[in-house]
């Protein structure tokens, strides 16, 4: 009986040590996770359960599913000095989590900035009449202009389109 209690106590001590120092993390099939140990990227973790030391390791997950975002309205000045507000819709997915999480501080913010600057440049070179007639072409041109830059963020751009254009009151 005494040996049993000693063994039970030993098992309890080991369980407490494991609970304090070891952590289990679940990576779902739509996620990718990066394992950092002592501040260095060690590897990309596949879906499943993973055990690691709490004190030396960190797991950062990223959702790899297709995302649909609305880029809020931007005031843009056309080439004939008319200010319009343009809202964009875009779809993208993370395809390289290493780049998305380690090369850019916040890939979502960088993605928005790429779209906003391209929109300003594109619409800034058009007259207001061209903006009205070329609404569909603006989305395609934005896609072609921004797609290579988004690859540099570890993202794959699927669609960019003009969601809404608001004109000043006197032009409505």
C-alpha positions as CSV (number, residue, x, y, z in Angstrom):
1,X,0.0,0.0,0.0
2,X,2.8,2.4,0.8
3,X,4.5,1.8,-2.6
4,X,1.2,2.5,-4.2
5,X,0.9,5.9,-2.4
6,X,4.4,6.8,-3.3
7,X,3.8,6.0,-7.0
8,X,0.6,7.9,-6.9
9,X,2.3,10.9,-5.4
10,X,5.1,10.7,-8.0
11,X,2.5,10.6,-10.8
12,X,0.7,13.6,-9.3
13,X,4.0,15.6,-9.2
14,X,4.9,14.7,-12.8
15,X,1.3,15.7,-13.9
16,X,1.7,19.1,-12.2
17,X,5.1,19.7,-13.8
18,X,3.7,18.8,-17.2
19,X,0.7,21.1,-16.6
20,X,2.9,24.0,-15.6
21,X,5.5,23.8,-18.4
22,X,3.9,22.0,-21.3
23,X,1.0,23.3,-23.5
24,X,-1.1,21.7,-26.1
25,X,-2.2,23.7,-29.2
26,X,-4.7,22.6,-31.8
27,X,-4.2,23.7,-35.4
28,X,-7.3,23.3,-37.5
29,X,-7.3,22.2,-41.1
30,X,-8.1,25.8,-42.4
31,X,-5.2,27.2,-40.4
32,X,-1.4,27.3,-40.7
33,X,0.7,27.8,-37.6
34,X,4.3,28.9,-37.1
35,X,6.4,27.5,-34.3
36,X,8.8,30.0,-32.7
37,X,11.3,28.8,-30.2
38,X,13.5,31.2,-28.3
39,X,12.5,33.9,-30.7
40,X,13.4,32.0,-33.9
41,X,11.1,30.5,-36.5
42,X,11.5,26.8,-36.3
43,X,8.9,25.4,-38.6
44,X,5.4,25.5,-40.0
45,X,3.0,23.1,-38.1
46,X,0.5,21.0,-40.0
47,X,-3.1,20.6,-38.7
48,X,-3.5,18.6,-35.6
49,X,-2.5,18.7,-31.9
50,X,0.9,19.9,-31.0
51,X,2.7,19.9,-27.6
52,X,5.4,22.5,-26.7
53,X,7.2,24.1,-23.8
54,X,5.4,27.2,-22.6
55,X,8.5,28.9,-21.4
56,X,10.5,28.7,-24.7
57,X,7.9,28.4,-27.5
58,X,5.2,30.4,-29.1
59,X,2.7,29.3,-31.8
60,X,1.2,31.9,-34.2
61,X,-1.7,30.8,-36.2
62,X,-3.1,32.4,-39.4
63,X,-6.4,31.6,-41.1
64,X,-5.8,30.4,-44.7
65,X,-9.4,30.7,-45.8
66,X,-10.6,33.1,-48.5
67,X,-11.4,36.6,-46.9
68,X,-13.7,39.2,-48.3
69,X,-13.1,42.7,-47.1
70,X,-14.5,46.1,-47.8
71,X,-12.0,48.9,-48.0
72,X,-13.7,51.9,-46.5
73,X,-14.5,54.9,-48.7
74,X,-11.5,56.9,-49.8
75,X,-11.7,60.5,-50.9
76,X,-9.9,60.6,-54.2
77,X,-9.3,63.6,-56.5
78,X,-9.8,63.0,-60.2
79,X,-7.6,64.6,-62.8
80,X,-10.2,67.4,-63.3
81,X,-10.1,68.2,-59.6
82,X,-13.4,66.6,-58.5
83,X,-13.4,64.9,-55.2
84,X,-15.2,61.5,-55.1
85,X,-15.5,58.8,-52.4
86,X,-14.7,55.3,-53.6
87,X,-15.3,52.1,-51.6
88,X,-13.6,48.9,-52.7
89,X,-14.4,45.2,-52.2
90,X,-11.6,42.7,-52.4
91,X,-11.1,38.9,-51.8
92,X,-7.8,37.4,-50.8
93,X,-6.3,34.5,-48.9
94,X,-3.0,34.0,-47.1
95,X,-0.9,31.6,-49.2
96,X,2.5,32.0,-47.5
97,X,2.1,32.3,-43.7
98,X,5.8,32.7,-43.2
99,X,5.9,35.9,-45.2
100,X,2.6,37.2,-43.9
101,X,3.6,36.8,-40.3
102,X,7.3,37.5,-40.3
103,X,8.0,40.0,-43.1
104,X,5.2,42.4,-42.4
105,X,4.0,43.7,-39.1
106,X,0.3,43.6,-40.0
107,X,-0.4,42.1,-43.4
108,X,-4.1,43.3,-43.4
109,X,-3.0,46.9,-42.9
110,X,-0.4,46.6,-45.6
111,X,-3.0,45.1,-47.9
112,X,-5.4,48.0,-47.4
113,X,-2.6,50.5,-48.0
114,X,-1.6,48.9,-51.3
115,X,-5.3,49.0,-52.5
116,X,-5.8,52.6,-51.3
117,X,-2.6,53.9,-53.0
118,X,-3.3,52.2,-56.2
119,X,-6.9,53.5,-56.2
120,X,-5.6,57.1,-55.7
121,X,-3.1,56.7,-58.5
122,X,-5.6,55.2,-60.9
123,X,-8.5,57.5,-60.3
124,X,-6.2,60.5,-60.0
125,X,-5.3,60.0,-63.7
126,X,-8.9,59.9,-64.9
127,X,-11.5,62.6,-65.5
128,X,-14.8,62.2,-63.7
129,X,-16.6,61.2,-66.9
130,X,-14.1,58.4,-67.4
131,X,-14.6,57.2,-63.8
132,X,-18.3,56.9,-64.4
133,X,-18.0,55.1,-67.7
134,X,-15.1,52.9,-66.7
135,X,-16.3,51.6,-63.3
136,X,-15.8,47.9,-64.2
137,X,-12.4,48.5,-65.8
138,X,-11.2,50.4,-62.7
139,X,-11.6,47.2,-60.7
140,X,-9.7,45.1,-63.2
141,X,-7.0,47.7,-63.4
142,X,-6.7,47.8,-59.6
143,X,-6.4,44.0,-59.6
144,X,-3.6,44.0,-62.2
145,X,-1.8,46.8,-60.4
146,X,-2.0,45.4,-56.9
147,X,-1.7,41.7,-57.4
148,X,2.1,41.5,-57.6
149,X,2.4,43.6,-54.5
150,X,0.1,41.4,-52.5
151,X,2.1,38.4,-53.4
152,X,5.0,40.1,-51.6
153,X,2.9,40.0,-48.5
154,X,2.3,36.3,-48.7
155,X,-1.2,36.8,-50.0
156,X,-3.1,35.8,-53.1
157,X,-5.5,38.4,-54.4
158,X,-8.6,36.9,-56.0
159,X,-10.9,39.9,-56.8
160,X,-10.8,43.7,-56.5
161,X,-13.9,45.6,-57.5
162,X,-15.4,49.1,-57.0
163,X,-18.2,48.6,-54.6
164,X,-19.5,52.2,-54.4
165,X,-18.7,55.7,-55.9
166,X,-20.1,58.7,-54.1
167,X,-20.1,62.0,-56.1
168,X,-20.3,65.5,-54.6
169,X,-23.8,66.9,-54.2
170,X,-23.6,69.2,-57.3
171,X,-22.7,66.3,-59.6
172,X,-25.4,63.9,-58.4
